[in-house]
Each structure stands twice: as C-alpha cells, then as structure tokens.
Amino acid sequence: MTAQDRARVVELWIQVSKECQGLRNFPSLHAILSALQSCRIHRLKKTWGRVSRKSSQKFYKIVHQGPAGEQEAAHGGSDLFVGDPGDGSLDSPGEAAVAAAGH
C-alpha cells in the first residue's frame, strides 16, 4: 500500500469522524481521533504529507472543538492533537510542550 493509498484511508476516517461529531456520537468520535493520533499512524509522515489540506483542517477543527462544536476556551482546546493543519506537520503534545518551554 502506497502513502497515497494510506492518505485516502486517513481522509475517509477524518470524514467519518466529522459525521460522528454531527451525529453527536462522541464515543465513536473519540475512538477514531485516538486511532488517528496513535503512534503507529502519527509517525507516517509521508502519508500525512499527502492528506489533503481540507481534510487536515477538518481534523484539526474536530480535535480542537468541544462536543457541541464550540472552541474549548477553558483550557485552550483539546490536548489530543497539537499541530498546524496548514503545513501537514503533526507534533506530539510532548514535543509541543518542550518547544513551548523553550528547550
């Protein structure tokens, strides 16, 4: 399976997660987001590089919104995903914490 094939599968799951959010099926939404952010999927840099920008932005928005779709202002959003959806990079929360601390 090529990176492009895997990217299409990732895009499909991002779309499924968006539908779960719309249906307020939060257990399934959480399972999909957790799977997409697992170490084995997260490390596929070529795959994430081929995921469309539109899908990357959907993923970013889903992760950083509360269950009702509002921004979680209380603690700055979900801690499940940290990264800029525009450049295709996906940083782990640990890497972001180190970068924020200036190390």
GIMO-V823739 format. One record per backbone hydrogen bond with DSSP energy under -1.0 kcal/mol. NH is the residue of the N-H (numbers start at 0). CO is the residue of the C=O. If there is no record, write none. Layout:
[[NH	CO] [NH	CO]]
This chain:
[[5	1] [6	2] [7	3] [8	4] [9	5] [10	6] [11	7] [12	8] [13	9] [14	10] [15	11] [16	12] [17	13] [18	14] [19	15] [20	16] [21	17] [22	18] [23	20] [24	19] [25	23] [28	24] [29	25] [30	26] [31	27] [32	28] [33	29] [34	30] [35	31] [36	32] [37	34] [41	37] [42	38] [43	40] [44	42] [47	43] [48	44] [49	46] [55	51] [56	52] [57	53] [58	54] [59	55] [60	56] [61	57] [62	58] [63	59] [65	69] [68	65] [72	70] [76	71] [90	81] [95	91] [96	92] [97	93] [98	94] [99	95] [100	96] [102	97]]
